[in-house]
Amino acid sequence: MNTHQRIERCKRLGIGACTALLIVFLFAFISMGCGSGESAAPPQRRVPLVAVETAAPADIVRSLDLTAEVVPVESIQISATVEGPIAFCPWREGDQVEAGEKLIEIEREMYRAEVKAAEAALAVARAKLDDLKAGTRPEEIEKARQSVREAAESAEFEKSDLARIMQLVESGALPGEEIEKARVRQTAAEAKLNAARKHLEMLESGFTPTAIGVQEAVVKEAAAKLELAQARLNECLITAPFTGTITKVFARRGDMASVRTPLLEMADLSSLVIRCAVPESYASAVQQGMKAQLRLDAMPGKTLSAQVVRVFPELDPRMRTRTIELALQENITLSPGMFGRVRLILEEVADAITVPVQAVVISPSGATVVFVAEDGKCVQRSVQIGIEDGARIQIVSGVQAGEKVIVSGQERLKDGAEIRLSGSPPGAGASQAKETPGGTGKPQPTKDSGQ
């Protein structure tokens, strides 16, 4: 279609001649420019910008951060086992007490009366036993002998009297019943004589072992009753089980004590230890002798050296933690209840090859890799990692000391891709690298999108 034809078409469409002519010329100009000019150059490919850092040997540790509390090993709560008014309790928090010193006394007069009655009963039983063991006194034996002599004379008289009465009865001077009366008197006199002789024999031979044994049992029974009464009374007097310090006071003189109600708390402040709770996932890793670092809130800015001195044999069934105790290597004055933070050293490696944590990525296949800058390109290396400590991680194999690993910008890199180092002009190689210092945080390994 020529220019004249275009103008005629515009007229038919109702467009003015001048306007139609302007449209035709503009269309022709655009057509000439597009047809006669050179084709546009394709856009340049962008080279990824990365930052590198040199892998270097350094000491690295695997640690566990815990919270700690200062507690006394020797710590008890004292309660009453009897009821009654408190007659003695002069203590205040911080008072020092010695082992065996009286702490609390509960007033119970009834128990004192029982002790006195038991003491009297025991004294009587012991006196009777001593009397039996001492035997018969000489004056008692002599008295028994005199009784025997008197009984013998009486029996002899009754025997002679019986013979005389029999003669009188035979002569008719007395009735026959007199013989029977005389015979009864003679029998009674002989029986009295036999009893006197047996009593004398018993006194001369002493008391039997059976009698002494029975009295010994009576003494033991009285002693047991005294011990029982004394035990009741002793429950009213509470003494210190060890030398320590009063930490809490719950009662005062005049208060009414009841069974199992707390009265005092005391602790031995020389037995203070630092106690931590280790999570179950690390319970099998902790061992006696491990090193640790302690920071107490009461001593801000100061780090103390400590060591694990005790590992509890079982886990807490409720919290699922294992308790450990630490001892300080320095002479520091501690107080019960102090709160601290512990860094427990689980593992330590000297002169390990380390790189920043962000240098390690996970490939799509699941391999652990790093990218190393070599001659303007990135080289992917499969690595074996070890201990991670803060912002750095140990490389067990795959990277040598002095090699430059990429620490940022590697998210979309592929093995052998060209790279441009941070701080270098376009086209600069790895020899012009500007290394970035390791971070102070603890970034996590990122996923690598290519291999």
PyMOL commands that set and color helices and strands:
alter all, ss='L'
color gray80, all
select helices_A, chain A and resi 3-12+17-36+109-134+138-171+177-205+209-234+269-271+280-282+357-359+430-432
alter helices_A, ss='H'
color red, helices_A
select strands_A, chain A and resi 49-54+56-72+75-79+84-88+96-97+102-106+237-239+244-249+256-257+262-267+272-279+291-296+304-315+321-328+339-356+361-362+368-374+377-382+384-389+392-397+404-408+420-421+446-447
alter strands_A, ss='S'
color yellow, strands_A
deselect
rebuild
show_as cartoon
